[in-house]
Every structure is written in structure tokens, then in C-alpha cells.
Amino acid sequence: MQRRPLLLLGLWLALILGEAVSARASQTVWSGLVIATNVAQPDPIPAELARMEGTLKELFGYNQFKVIGQSRKSLVTGEEDWLAQSKYFSLHVDSKSGNESGYVLNLKLFQEKNLLLETDARLSKASPLVIKGPLVGNGQLLLLLVVQ
């Protein structure tokens, strides 16, 4: 008879701990395709890039950043995949694993159906991942991933 209360207590603890791990592991990742250009009268920076504005300007030397494609993905297991796309470009992100320090990702950048780039990268929860893409018109394509 004493087994039943212990079993119920064990099930209750497993449920509580499982929910705590799920809640802690669930993170939202914002992925963006951004065109960086220099213009005489730049538009205000998009909200998703506001906290990185100074860094982006300093690193790349452009004064305007426009989000042309984006995606938000809630990661529960750390092994999800998603797509951020625009009219001509798409970024396929395949998360291979995740832990407290961040995620290991496989990234594939396509221009229409042509694969331009495939690389593995580590996305840290402490800092965004920014990758310089190809020149586009009078600007530069940037790939950004941020744990929110």
C-alpha cells in the first residue's frame, strides 16, 4: 500500500520537473534577411534590429537596414527547423542541438532555387549571429539570428 503514494509522488515530481525543463528550454529565435544600404535619408531602424543598430553600422558601414524576410520560431527541443524568406532569398535553419549556452545550427542560404551558402554555426543566447551575405544592388544582404 505504501508504494502507491510513492508512485504518485514520483509521477507528480516527474511532471513538475518536466514542465520546468520545457519552460526553461523553450526559447524564441528571430531570423531575418536584411538589406543594408547607404542612403541620404535613412528610414528608422526596424524594431527587431534596434538593440544592434550601433554594432551593425560599425561592422558593415551602412546607415539603413531593411528587413526583407523574417521568421520567429519557438524552440522546445532544440532540434527544430524553419525558414525565413523574401521574394528572392530564403534562409533554411536546421537546429541540430540546444543547451544552456545556445544552439548548433546548419544554415542554408538560397537565391531562388540556387544554394549560395551552407554552413554550420553556433547561436549563443548572449549575442546574435550576424553573417555577411552577397552584394545585392547597391547594398549587402545580411543574415541575422537572435535568441529573444
C-alpha positions in Angstrom: 0.0 0.0 0.0 2.9 2.4 0.6 4.0 2.0 -3.0 1.0 3.9 -4.3 1.7 7.2 -2.6 5.4 7.0 -3.5 4.5 6.2 -7.1 2.1 9.1 -7.2 4.7 11.4 -5.6 7.3 10.2 -8.2 4.8 10.9 -11.1 4.0 14.3 -9.7 7.7 15.2 -9.4 8.4 14.0 -12.9 5.5 16.1 -14.3 6.7 19.2 -12.4 10.3 18.8 -13.3 9.4 18.0 -16.9 7.4 21.2 -17.2 10.2 23.2 -15.6 12.7 21.9 -18.1 10.3 22.5 -21.0 9.7 26.1 -19.9 13.4 26.7 -19.4 14.4 25.1 -22.7 11.7 26.9 -24.8 13.3 29.9 -26.5 12.2 32.0 -29.4 14.7 32.6 -32.2 14.1 35.5 -34.6 15.7 35.0 -38.0 16.0 37.9 -40.5 17.1 38.6 -44.0 18.2 42.2 -44.0 19.4 44.5 -46.8 21.9 47.1 -45.7 22.5 50.2 -47.8 23.7 53.7 -47.6 21.1 56.4 -48.3 20.9 60.2 -47.8 17.8 59.9 -45.6 17.7 56.5 -43.9 14.4 55.1 -42.6 14.2 54.4 -38.9 15.7 51.1 -38.0 13.3 48.2 -37.7 12.3 47.3 -34.1 13.9 43.8 -34.4 17.3 45.4 -35.1 17.1 48.4 -32.6 19.4 46.9 -30.0 22.0 46.0 -32.6 21.9 49.3 -34.6 25.2 50.7 -33.4 27.0 47.4 -33.9 25.6 46.8 -37.4 26.5 50.3 -38.5 30.0 50.0 -37.1 30.7 46.5 -38.5 29.3 47.0 -42.0 29.4 50.7 -42.6 25.8 51.1 -43.8 23.3 53.6 -42.5 20.0 51.8 -43.4 18.8 48.3 -42.7 15.6 46.9 -44.1 14.1 43.5 -43.1 13.1 41.8 -46.3 12.2 38.4 -44.8 11.9 37.1 -41.3 10.7 34.2 -39.1 10.1 33.6 -35.4 10.5 30.0 -34.2 9.9 28.8 -30.7 12.5 26.1 -29.9 11.4 23.5 -27.4 13.7 20.5 -28.1 16.5 22.5 -29.8 16.1 20.3 -32.9 13.6 22.2 -34.9 13.9 23.7 -38.4 12.4 26.8 -40.0 12.5 29.1 -43.0 12.9 32.9 -43.3 12.2 34.0 -46.8 11.8 37.0 -49.0 10.9 37.4 -52.7 14.3 36.2 -53.9 16.2 34.8 -50.9 15.4 32.2 -48.3 17.3 31.1 -45.2 16.7 27.5 -44.1 17.7 26.9 -40.5 18.1 23.4 -39.1 18.8 23.4 -35.3 20.8 20.3 -34.5 21.0 20.6 -30.7 20.5 23.1 -28.0 21.6 23.6 -24.4 22.0 26.3 -21.8 24.8 28.0 -23.8 23.0 28.1 -27.2 22.2 26.2 -30.3 24.2 24.4 -33.1 22.7 25.3 -36.4 23.0 24.3 -40.0 22.2 27.3 -42.3 21.5 27.2 -46.0 21.0 30.4 -48.0 19.2 30.2 -51.3 18.7 32.8 -54.0 15.5 31.5 -55.6 16.5 27.8 -56.0 20.3 28.2 -56.1 22.2 27.3 -53.0 24.6 30.2 -52.2 25.9 29.2 -48.8 25.8 26.3 -46.4 27.5 26.4 -43.1 27.3 25.3 -39.5 27.2 27.9 -36.8 26.7 28.3 -33.1 24.0 30.7 -31.9 24.6 32.0 -28.4 21.8 33.2 -26.2 24.2 36.0 -25.1 24.8 37.5 -28.6 23.2 37.5 -32.0 24.6 35.7 -35.0 25.3 38.0 -38.0 26.5 36.7 -41.3 27.5 38.9 -44.3 25.8 37.7 -47.4 26.2 38.6 -51.1 26.1 42.1 -52.5 22.5 43.0 -53.7 22.0 46.0 -55.9 23.7 48.9 -54.1 23.7 47.1 -50.7 24.6 44.0 -48.8 22.4 41.0 -47.7 22.8 40.2 -44.0 21.6 37.1 -42.2 20.7 37.7 -38.6 19.6 35.2 -35.9 18.8 36.4 -32.4 17.6 34.4 -29.3 14.8 36.6 -27.9 
